[in-house]
């Protein structure tokens, strides 16, 4: 056993033992203080409000208070909180990868659906381009692990991420935050509640984040991996009658950044030359063209909730759109060999109607229907420079793709209570997806690397039934034991940028059979919350991302692996020691690999037995929160959290050069509140140990032997001032 593996196993085994022992000790010690109870959050993971203790699924959640304590501003800030969840935003705005229990999807391919569905206030975010925006003014964030095809559908084969925004309160209020830090970081946030009448109220919030870049392009003088985003949100709630509530929401976000910088890990044939990059971790690059990205997102929705004697009828209508553009240097040097860019223009309309019955009887249920239509225009542009040695001057080639996707579904879930202790929950969803793509290509003038292709259209359709069944046992009010089976499905599609005259670049749907057993409980009079689960996932026709040459241009392409399996353990806990001190933590183990993946490349490579990409074996998260009065009207507050992730591979080939060893990150916040929390001042730090680690590693696409990487955020720190009125 290698020293690295031995270290990982030792840390993981010790962490799991310490977490279990600490929580067990917490339960025993907290017996003496029956007045203290853990904050068990209320979630909507199963489309109705429930205590997380009553949800017979692996769901984790962070409420508004926890998001504030951790200083969460982006998805990166919660990347390590949830067990067996890995969030990678290292490729910039568009390429956010969410991996749950070893399963993720390819965000670089516009024809590929997500494996983890992201929902904001119940509205499905169809493309990963829109999900990595500022996280502000949130009521909570929920992560549901495992396939959610029955209730959520629409490509939630690995799980679902729910973001619920803050709604207006019952009284006028205002809150503002100013946060400043190193790298010239400045975050501004303001939110206010306006009460028009007792039956009409609104909440308006705005957010701005700017920061200088972490990486310097010494050739152009540009700072890369910077941040510049503006966001705004409006929520208006009206109660026309005692039985009807209308909620209108509107939001926007705008970005202009030089994100997605790539460092040179290995210079390949340029090694030893003046063009070589001497240090792969100095956050300094020399490229003749820096990365650029712009994004504009906006959306509106209207939710209507009618109360009836037997339940609530909900209608959710939404329209969303975004425009995105990027351009990157693909030789990652000062040579003018190749640069490429992608533009996207997307519109999405969705309608969901569901009826949620009241609970408390022998049988409760949810039934509904869903419809969505998406129009997606995308252009991939490649500029071949004279330094490639093929053309005397710059020439360009463009691939045009238009995708129209129509999805529809009917679904239902019911729970039959045999007794107060035993119940069974069954769910079923019928989903249909129709996709039509129109493709054309304008090749380079000499038709050497990228030939011209005339416009042509073709289509495909998929339809599947995804069931789930769960057996629930609640021996008393503080225990839940469950066992479940569910089937998940993700529709097939097209590799839009890989289509050739004799090849539609089509791939098939993927499927999973999921088996899970879990337990949840509160102990010591509610002072301790514990949850644990074991699972086994059996995937067939898994959609896998690869980088291949298409017409001489390096292109991300999705194909179907034969089979893959993932199994593991997840533990979570919260201990409210007393009114001043609390601890929380999670630990997970994952064994995820390709069972059969022959002919994985055009050269016939066999990846059978390889680990799934971005699927670490062990993850650990620990956090502590403390607050205590220090004077009249003044309180000290402190938060610290630690996350550990074992080594992982970035690609299915499991090349050690494209992997990352174990990573441990520490974050902290501490400060004071005044006048019953009306004012606060906090010092904060992220990656306090200044750990240098990669979030992406792969082969270069032009220079032979070149290897590139993207680095995670360095040590950052600052001060935050908050006021509430």
ROPA-539681 format. One record per residue (C-alpha): residue in one letter; x, y, z. Coordinates in steps of 0.05 Angstrom, whole numbers, plus 5000, padded with zeros to 4 digits. Example, Ala and Ser with C-alpha at 12.3 -4.5 7.8 and 13.67 -1.06 7.14 Angstrom:
<rs>
A524649105156S527349795143
</rs>
This chain:
<rs>
X500050005000X502950684980X504251215032X498851665001X493551115004X495650935074X495051665095X488151715064X485651085097X488451295165X485351985162X478751725138X478351155188X480251615245X475452155223X469751675219X471351395287X472152075319X465652325288X461751715311X464951715380X464052465389X456752445370X455451845415X458852205472X454852825455X448452435462X450452185531X453152855556X447253255531X442452835573X443753325629X440853915591X433953735567X432354455548X437454465492X435354195424X438654155356X435654585300X432554045256X430854415192X424254385154X425254195080X421054095018X425253524990X418953104976X414853694950X411453825017X413954155081X416953635128X421953605183X428353315154X427552765206X421252535171X424152495100X425751775081X431451965035X438552215039X437552955043X442053495073X440354225083X443254885104X438455415130X439156165127X442756195194X447855665174X448955995106X450456645143X455056305194X459155995137X459256635096X456556275035X456656694971X457556174916X456655434903X464155344917X462755534989X458254935001X462254454957X464654035015X458854085065X454553515039X456952785041X458752464974X457653124938X463253454898X462054124864X467254374815X466655074786X473855094762X472355174688X468655834696X461456064694X458655544646X462154904666X459754764737X460054024751X455953734809X457853014825X453452614872X455451914892X460451894835X455652104780X456252754741X455153014670X459053394618X457354144621X461854284561X457053934513X450754344497X447053714478X447953364545X442953404602X444953474675X445452884722X443853304783X437653724773X438154434801X431654774822X430755494846X424055604880X421654974846X423655194775X428354724738X434855044714X435654694647X442954854634X449054874680X450655564652X445655874699X446955524765X453655834786X451056534804X451556914870X448056554928X444657104967X438257215005X436756465010X432156135060X435655465052X439454995006X437454265001X441453694970X437753044957X442352474939X440351894895X435651874834X429552314842X426052114778X419152004808X417852674840X422853124804X424052774738X427653184685X434552884692X435652794766X438952114758X444252274811X440252754855X437153444861X439554104889X434054564915X435155304928X429555664963X429856424965X427456875021X420457125015X417657765045X416157795119X410158085154X413458735174X417759255137X425159105144X431959255113X438558885114X445159095084X452158785080X458959065058X464658565054X471758735032X477758285026X484358134993X484858104917X480858754919X474558364935X468258764948X461458464960X455158884970X448358624988X441858955006X434758685017X428358995041X421158795055X415559265034X408459175062X403259475015X397059205050X395758635099X394758195037X400358454992X407858475007X414458454969X421758324980X427158634937X434458424941X440758614902X447758344903X454458554873X460958174875X467558424846X474558154856X481258194821X483957564788X487757014823X492156904761X496357404721X497357354646X504257654640X503857714564X497458124559X497458424630X490458144642X488257864709X484857194700X479856834746X476957504768X469757634787X464658164767X457357994778X450958384791X444558034813X437558254833X431257904855X423958104867X418657694903X411557944908X406357554948X398857704946X393057364982X386857514942X382757074988X383556625048X384556025003X388956314948X396056564949X399856834889X407456894887X410857264831X418457224825X423357564779X430957524779X436957734737X444457634738X449957934695X457257724692X463557954657X469757574676X476257284653X474856624688X477155924671X484656044670X489255454655X496255364683X501454934648X502654304688X507454004636X510354394577X510953794531X515253934470X516254654494X519954424556X526654774563X524855304511X523656044525X516255904516X515955424575X512155584638X517155464694X512355394753X505555054748X503155344814X505456064813X498856324785X502556654728X501456474655X503856744588X498556694535X497257134474X489757094486X486657064555X480056734573X473757154569X466657004592X460257404594X453357184618X446557494625X440957104659X433857294676X427356954692X420257034718X415356554750X408356554778X406256064832X398955984852X396955574914X389655414925X387655124993X382154604992X379254185048X383453585026X389953925005X393354454963X393154534887X399554864861X400855164792X408055384776X409155754710X416155994692X420056294635X427656344636X432956564587X440456684584X445956894537X453056664547X459656754509X466756544521X473356524485X479756164505X486856054483X487455324466X495055274459X495955614527X502255974503X504356624469X503956254402X498056414357X495955704342X488755604363X483455954403X476155784408X469656054435X462455854445X456256284447X449556054474X442456344472X437355954511X429856024526X425855574571X418355544587X415755064639X409154914672X407854454730X401154304764X400653854825X395853704881X398753554950X393953224998X393553375072X397152895119X394652555182X390152025150X391251315128X393451535058X396752175033X399052324963X401752794910X399652784837X401553244780X403853394710X409753754680X411354074612X417354464587X419854714520X427054954508X430155304449X437755304448X441955654396X449455544401X455555704358X462555414367X467955834335X475255624324X480756094300X486855744272X493056194276X499156204231X503655924285X500355244277X504055204210X498155044166X495555714143X499456364129X494256784166X488656694216X482756294190X476356104226X471055564226X464155564258X459355024279X451955224286X447054834327X439754944344X436554474394X429154444411X427254004470X420153854491X419053484556X412753254589X411052814648X405552574695X407352344764X404452114830X406751904899X402651604954X404051375025X399650845059X400050825135X398950125160X399750395231X402950985266X409650625260X409550285192X408050575123X409950465051X411051004999X410450864925X411751354867X411351314792X413151804736X412151754661X417052214625X417752374551X423152774517X423152994444X429453304416X430653614348X437353884326X439054304265X446454304249X451054644199X458354814194X462355344158X469355054150X475955404143X477255714075X481955154053X477454594079X483354244110X481554184184X474154344186X470054224123X463654594108X457254204122X450454394096X444654494144X440753874162X435953684217X434353044254X430752844317X429952314370X425052164426X425551794493X420151574540X420951204605X417351014669X421251134733X418450804796X420550834869X418250474932X420150595004X418550215068X418350665129X418750465203X417950995257X418150625324X417251285361X417152035348X424752085346X426751505301X425851365226X428450745192X427350655117X429350215058X428050424986X428750244913X428450744856X429950764782X432851364748X433451574675X437052114635X435052224563X439652114504X441752654456X446952914407X454153144411X452353784374X459553994360X461653294337X456453174282X459352954215X455852824148X456052074161X455152094236X449652424277X454052374340X448152084378X448351754446X443151344484X439551464550X442851234615X439250854671X440450694744X437450224795X438450504864X437950124930X438450494996X437350395070X437850925123X436351155194X435051835226X434152015298X434552545351X437552365419X438552685486X431953065486X433253325416X440253585429X443253095379X441152955308X444052345271X442952075201X446251505165X445151125100X448150575057X446950534983X448450144919X447450434849X447550004786X448350424723X447450194651X449350584588X452651124632X453951754593X461351924597X465252544575X471452484531X475952974494X477252744423X479053054356X473253194310X475253454242X482053644272X478954054328X479353804401X472153694423X468653444486X464352854466X459452424505X458851674494X455551104532X459750664577X457049964586X455949914661X458150254725X456950144799X457350584861X456350394933X457850744998X456150995067X453951685090X453751955161X451352635186X450652935255X449053565295X450353655369X447554275404X451954245466X448554835499X445755505480X452755755462X456355175428X454554685372X458254185329X456253885262X459553415214X458952905159X463052325132X462251905070X465551315037X464651174962X466750604917X464850814846X467750484783X466450264712X464549534713X465049464637X467750014592X471349694533X472850074469X472750714510X476751084457X477651044381X484150664396X480250124434X482350294505X479249894561X477150304622X473649724657X475149744731X477250484730X474550964782X469051444760X471652154749X471352654805X469052134855X473452144918X473151524962X472751925027X469852605045X469452925113X466453575138X466853845210X464254505237X463654865303X459655475323X460255885386X456756505412X456956835480X455157525510X461157955527X457458585549X450458855550X447758865479X454258555452X455657835433X461757455408X460556975349X465456475319X465055935266X470255455239X469654895189X474454375161X473453945099X477553355075X477153015008X481352414987X484752354919X480752344855X481652274780X479152804732X477952334674X475451624661X482351414636X484951474708X491551774685X495651944749X497852584714X490652804713X488952694786X489153074851X491752814918X487752904982X485853615001X484353925069X481354625072X479855045134X475155655137X473356105195X469256715214X469257095280X466557765304X461458135346X454058305342X451058915374X444059145395X440758465391X444058285325X442058945291X449459055275X455158585266X462458605245X466057975225X473057765203X473057185154X478056735120X477456175069X482755655054X486555925114X492255425104X493155695033X492754985004X494654944931X490554424894X487754284825X480454294806X481854084734X487553714700X487753454628X491953394566X493254004524X489554014458X494854284410X502054254435X504453524439X505653274509X502653894541X498653814605X494354364636X490854484702X486354984738X487655144811X482655224867X481955894902X487956104945X487556385015X482556945019X480557385078X476758015094X471958385139X464358425136X459658955164X452258785169X446259195191X438958995202X433059465213
</rs>
